[in-house]
Amino acid sequence: MLLYSISIVVACTQSLHQTLLQTQPKILSFLNHTKAPA
């Protein structure tokens, strides 16, 4: 049961990390875009 919970947490962490990797460049380009005119 504990092992099952750990595997769920690991899977969630990996998907969250993958989402961060995908959204980080978009956030950075958005910040650069808003920072440029100022």
BALODO-346809 format. One record per residue: residue number from 1; residue in three letters; z, y, x of N, C-alpha, C, O in turn. Coordinates in steps of 0.1 Angstrom, whole numbers. Atoms other than C-alpha are relative to their C-alpha. Layout:
N
{r NUM, 'ALA', {Z, Y, X}, {Z, Y, X}, {Z, Y, X}, {Z, Y, X}}
...
***
This chain:
38
{r 1, 'MET', {0, -12, 8}, {0, 0, 0}, {0, 13, 9}, {-7, 22, 6}}
{r 2, 'LEU', {0, -12, -9}, {9, 24, 28}, {-13, 1, 8}, {-18, 13, 10}}
{r 3, 'LEU', {12, 0, -7}, {-22, 14, 47}, {-11, 6, -9}, {-20, 13, -4}}
{r 4, 'TYR', {10, -5, 9}, {-43, 22, 16}, {1, 15, -1}, {-9, 22, -2}}
{r 5, 'SER', {-2, -14, 1}, {-27, 56, 13}, {-5, 8, 13}, {-11, 18, 12}}
{r 6, 'ILE', {5, -6, -13}, {-34, 64, 50}, {-15, 0, 0}, {-21, 10, 5}}
{r 7, 'SER', {14, 0, 0}, {-70, 54, 46}, {-6, 11, -9}, {-16, 17, -6}}
{r 8, 'ILE', {5, -10, 10}, {-74, 77, 16}, {2, 14, 7}, {-7, 23, 6}}
{r 9, 'VAL', {-3, -13, -7}, {-58, 106, 36}, {-11, 2, 11}, {-16, 14, 13}}
{r 10, 'VAL', {9, -1, -10}, {-81, 99, 65}, {-14, 3, -5}, {-21, 12, 0}}
{r 11, 'ALA', {13, -2, 6}, {-112, 98, 43}, {-1, 15, -6}, {-11, 21, -4}}
{r 12, 'CYS', {0, -13, 5}, {-102, 131, 26}, {-1, 10, 12}, {-8, 20, 11}}
{r 13, 'THR', {1, -8, -11}, {-96, 147, 60}, {-13, 1, 6}, {-18, 12, 10}}
{r 14, 'GLN', {14, 1, -6}, {-130, 136, 73}, {-10, 8, -9}, {-18, 15, -3}}
{r 15, 'SER', {9, -7, 9}, {-148, 149, 42}, {3, 15, 1}, {-6, 24, 0}}
{r 16, 'LEU', {-3, -14, -1}, {-129, 182, 45}, {-5, 6, 13}, {-10, 17, 13}}
{r 17, 'HIS', {5, -4, -13}, {-138, 185, 82}, {-15, 2, -1}, {-20, 11, 5}}
{r 18, 'GLN', {14, -1, 2}, {-174, 178, 73}, {-4, 12, -8}, {-14, 19, -4}}
{r 19, 'THR', {3, -12, 8}, {-174, 205, 47}, {2, 13, 8}, {-5, 22, 7}}
{r 20, 'LEU', {-3, -12, -8}, {-158, 230, 71}, {-12, 2, 10}, {-16, 13, 13}}
{r 21, 'LEU', {10, 0, -10}, {-185, 221, 97}, {-13, 6, -7}, {-21, 13, 0}}
{r 22, 'GLN', {12, -4, 7}, {-212, 228, 71}, {1, 15, -5}, {-9, 22, -4}}
{r 23, 'THR', {-2, -13, 5}, {-197, 260, 57}, {3, 11, 11}, {0, 23, 9}}
{r 24, 'GLN', {-3, -10, -11}, {-186, 276, 90}, {-11, 9, 5}, {-9, 21, 6}}
{r 25, 'PRO', {11, -9, -5}, {-220, 288, 102}, {-4, 10, -11}, {-8, 21, -8}}
{r 26, 'LYS', {3, -9, 11}, {-226, 303, 67}, {10, 11, 0}, {6, 23, -2}}
{r 27, 'ILE', {-10, -10, 0}, {-193, 321, 69}, {-2, 10, 12}, {0, 22, 10}}
{r 28, 'LEU', {2, -8, -12}, {-200, 333, 104}, {-12, 9, -1}, {-11, 21, 2}}
{r 29, 'SER', {12, -9, 2}, {-235, 346, 95}, {3, 10, -10}, {-2, 21, -9}}
{r 30, 'PHE', {-4, -10, 11}, {-220, 363, 64}, {8, 11, 6}, {6, 23, 3}}
{r 31, 'LEU', {-8, -10, -6}, {-194, 380, 85}, {-8, 9, 10}, {-6, 21, 10}}
{r 32, 'ASN', {9, -8, -9}, {-220, 391, 111}, {-9, 9, -8}, {-12, 20, -4}}
{r 33, 'HIS', {9, -8, 9}, {-243, 403, 83}, {8, 12, -5}, {2, 23, -6}}
{r 34, 'THR', {-8, -11, 6}, {-215, 424, 68}, {5, 10, 10}, {7, 22, 8}}
{r 35, 'LYS', {-5, -8, -11}, {-203, 437, 101}, {-11, 8, 7}, {-8, 19, 12}}
{r 36, 'ALA', {11, -6, -7}, {-237, 447, 114}, {-2, 15, -4}, {-3, 24, 5}}
{r 37, 'PRO', {3, -14, 4}, {-243, 479, 93}, {11, 10, 4}, {8, 22, 6}}
{r 38, 'ALA', {-12, -9, -2}, {-208, 493, 100}, {1, 6, 14}, {10, 14, 16}}
***
